């Protein structure tokens, strides 16, 4: 177990370095002048030069990278935004809950939809339910979330006035200058984003669960269970489900990382002040510390999710349990 | 009364290409405590026959007709829940591949306990005690520790022992073994066969041994049924079958057995392919491969005739008594001389 942990940690550090170096390299390649953008439209060349020096942008890229590493390791600081001079730690602290609400809420939605539907489709292949769900899968995989989001917000929000069109409310009540807060308002405002966000994943997972359940049902040990005299419900619950949902756990861990990227679209459409939204703005102003900060945070999230999956998987599957 | 009485059992599968007649009218009976060897090549319908008996075929794809009497009770008319009561308690079944026949995420003990708990009104603790006891019966060393292990921690032979233990934990009257040694290496095969024999002496259950290996039949069976193209083509007590096999397919099976003391010549083989069950040949199912084929073989299915050697020795063949006796005498002489060489 310790060996496993040590290997994991080294892997995490490596992954972290690769992700951040690539971010810096891309930033170095793109033809933008962050100093000019940060200095503003009316700045003189002298102002821009002063800003460039102040932001250390006159240094070579590797020194900037080392400075970033030092700040992170030595002071646990991700730096300050070029544009707003806000601490990136603070920005992420503000935005992460929004993205987390979207991603985890969406994950709960897509799992609670796709697992039962996938199982029922597998039990009754070619039934009406199966055909309907497979059509949904096709639409869900083909339609882009931006399109789905716009259609939903137009129909459900603008036309039918069932949900808000855009905006976000904090889960916890209170706070200064907030327009709305509390769990009910939070969920109410997130309803459309959740649906938009989860449709692609729900579609993929229905197909995944259906295929896994069908495959497991033709396994020899399922026939053994029937030969023992197990009832159909016992066969399903004790023998089919555990085995067929194991791969879902793995893929869920990977997809939660992927979902952080997918959240960009949904956050943009519904104007949710999350990490995806933030990163788009940061790109527009070439705000390197904010971008790197968010990349670091996302990398850490992915590493943590994968770690949780590995540990969970060990509990669920005795074949890979470290003895 | 026979423990299992099967009459005119027929199983059809609906496929996209048409109806596959996997079993086309099979009748036999199995007395208490006896062993029936069912021999045939792949696709002869031997496994499907017993999956039909167990009610383990998917009713959405298959249709089973005829009569299966278990202790006088009609299995084919039994309700789903009644079938579940019977499976595992009155009939146990073990399968060909022990590597895939156990649930990989449940411990051996859990799977044995499950078999006991489904059919017996006992506590989990008692079920566990019985699980350990039956593991000892099938000669698993350190059974009280290994009961908590998972299938991947057992070898193939050990897993097949666990399968046998699981099938016997409710003390069934009949054990159906579907090629239980096919996936095992030769020394393990012998151990498993010996174990089954010993357990039969102790528990007194009847065994159906499905196999393509006449050696296994010779070792274990009292009676034999040779299946071909979904039909029984010859059935007899085991000694009578080996003494005087009555039809060309059985001759071919005996001729294709490898023998240790033969001089390394080529094994005899039966030419051609097993018959298509989708478009079975008319008349005798073996006629396209039979070296003694006559016109009548292509027109009429031979009935199950009584042999002159052995009681209840029946076979399907249009050849007359004299011809069969002459041909078998030649074949036997050839086999004996091959052995002697």
Contacts between the chains, C-beta under 8 A, distances in Angstrom:
chain1	res1	chain2	res2	distance
A	219	B	100	6.6
A	220	B	95	6.1
A	220	B	97	6.0
A	220	B	100	4.1
A	220	B	101	4.5
A	221	B	100	6.6
A	221	B	101	5.7
A	221	B	102	5.5
A	221	B	103	4.4
A	221	B	104	7.4
A	223	B	56	6.4
A	223	B	95	6.9
A	223	B	101	7.6
A	224	B	95	6.6
A	224	B	101	4.9
A	224	B	102	6.8
A	224	B	103	7.6
A	224	B	163	7.3
A	224	B	166	7.6
A	225	B	103	7.1
A	225	B	114	7.9
A	226	B	56	5.7
A	226	B	87	7.0
A	227	B	54	6.3
A	227	B	56	6.3
A	227	B	87	5.8
A	227	B	88	6.5
A	227	B	92	7.3
A	227	B	93	4.3
A	227	B	95	7.9
A	227	B	167	7.7
A	228	B	87	6.8
A	228	B	88	4.1
A	228	B	114	6.8
A	228	B	115	4.7
A	228	B	118	6.2
A	228	B	166	6.8
A	229	B	84	4.8
A	229	B	85	6.5
A	229	B	86	7.2
A	229	B	87	4.1
A	229	B	88	3.3
A	229	B	89	6.2
A	229	B	115	7.7
A	229	B	118	5.1
A	229	B	119	6.1
A	230	B	84	7.2
A	230	B	88	7.8
A	230	B	114	7.1
A	230	B	118	6.0
A	231	B	81	7.6
A	231	B	84	5.6
A	232	B	80	7.9
A	234	B	118	7.6
A	238	B	103	7.9
A	238	B	106	7.4
A	238	B	114	7.2
A	239	B	103	5.4
A	239	B	106	7.9
A	242	B	105	5.4
A	243	B	103	7.1
A	243	B	104	7.1
A	243	B	105	6.0
A	246	B	105	7.4
A	316	B	105	7.1
A	317	B	104	7.7
A	317	B	105	5.9
A	318	B	104	7.4
A	318	B	105	6.0
A	318	B	107	7.5
A	318	B	150	4.2
A	318	B	152	7.3
A	319	B	104	6.0
A	319	B	105	7.8
A	319	B	150	7.0
A	319	B	152	5.0
